[in-house]
Amino acid sequence: MALGERDRELMKAYRALGDPTRLRLVRLLARREEMGCGELGEELGISASTLSYHTSRLEDCRVLNVRRKGQFRFFSLRKEELQRLAPALLETSGPG
């Protein structure tokens, strides 16, 4: 049985959200409106290149917004998309 577009989209999102670092990143952003690249990397304890890898995976499945201001990047969640895919991730009382 062939998978539909919606199923492929869900698989991609769940694969991205299943990584422990990306899950922590989403939980952290669920508690804040927006965070800069440096602040987010420091909070997660990861390098800029590792953060870039993880944020690109979340951007790719459309759960992360990126705002650029000069050389800086600021991240926020696309909460409407997360609400549709995995509403429990938006709970701010979870671990993280």
C-alpha positions as CSV (number, residue, x, y, z in Angstrom):
1,M,0.0,0.0,0.0
2,A,1.4,3.4,-1.0
3,L,1.7,6.1,1.5
4,G,-0.1,9.4,0.9
5,E,1.4,12.8,1.1
6,R,0.0,13.4,4.6
7,D,1.5,10.1,5.8
8,R,4.9,11.0,4.4
9,E,4.7,14.4,6.1
10,L,3.8,12.8,9.4
11,M,6.7,10.3,9.1
12,K,9.2,13.0,8.4
13,A,8.0,15.2,11.3
14,Y,8.0,12.3,13.8
15,R,11.4,11.2,12.7
16,A,12.7,14.7,13.3
17,L,10.9,15.1,16.6
18,G,12.1,11.7,17.8
19,D,15.7,12.9,18.2
20,P,16.4,13.7,21.9
21,T,18.3,17.0,21.1
22,R,15.5,18.2,18.8
23,L,12.9,17.2,21.4
24,R,14.7,19.3,24.0
25,L,14.9,22.2,21.5
26,V,11.2,22.1,20.9
27,R,10.4,21.8,24.6
28,L,12.6,24.8,25.3
29,L,11.1,26.9,22.6
30,A,7.6,26.0,23.8
31,R,8.3,27.9,27.0
32,R,9.7,30.9,25.2
33,E,8.5,33.0,22.3
34,E,11.8,33.2,20.5
35,M,15.5,32.5,21.1
36,G,18.7,33.5,19.4
37,C,21.1,30.9,18.0
38,G,23.8,31.5,20.6
39,E,21.4,31.4,23.5
40,L,19.7,28.3,22.2
41,G,23.0,26.5,21.7
42,E,24.3,27.5,25.1
43,E,21.1,26.3,26.8
44,L,21.2,23.0,25.0
45,G,25.0,22.6,25.5
46,I,25.7,22.1,21.8
47,S,28.0,23.7,19.2
48,A,26.8,26.1,16.5
49,S,27.3,23.5,13.8
50,T,25.3,20.9,15.7
51,L,22.5,23.4,16.4
52,S,22.5,24.3,12.7
53,Y,22.0,20.6,11.8
54,H,19.1,20.1,14.3
55,T,17.3,23.3,13.4
56,S,17.5,22.6,9.7
57,R,15.8,19.2,10.3
58,L,13.0,21.0,12.2
59,E,12.7,23.7,9.5
60,D,12.5,21.0,6.9
61,C,9.4,19.5,8.6
62,R,7.9,22.9,9.0
63,V,7.7,23.1,12.8
64,L,10.4,25.8,13.2
65,N,10.4,29.4,12.1
66,V,13.7,31.2,11.5
67,R,14.0,35.0,11.5
68,R,17.3,36.4,10.3
69,K,18.6,39.8,11.4
70,G,21.9,40.5,9.8
71,Q,24.2,37.6,10.7
72,F,22.0,36.4,13.6
73,R,19.2,33.8,13.5
74,F,16.3,33.7,15.9
75,F,14.1,30.6,16.3
76,S,10.5,30.2,17.2
77,L,8.0,27.3,16.9
78,R,5.3,27.1,14.3
79,K,2.8,26.3,17.1
80,E,-0.1,25.7,14.7
81,E,1.9,23.0,12.9
82,L,3.0,21.4,16.1
83,Q,-0.5,21.5,17.5
84,R,-1.6,19.6,14.4
85,L,1.2,17.0,14.5
86,A,2.1,16.5,18.2
87,P,0.1,18.7,20.6
88,A,1.8,17.2,23.7
89,L,5.1,18.9,22.7
90,L,3.6,22.3,23.4
91,E,2.9,21.5,27.0
92,T,5.3,23.8,28.9
93,S,5.3,21.6,32.1
94,G,7.2,18.8,30.4
95,P,10.9,17.9,31.0
96,G,13.4,19.9,29.1
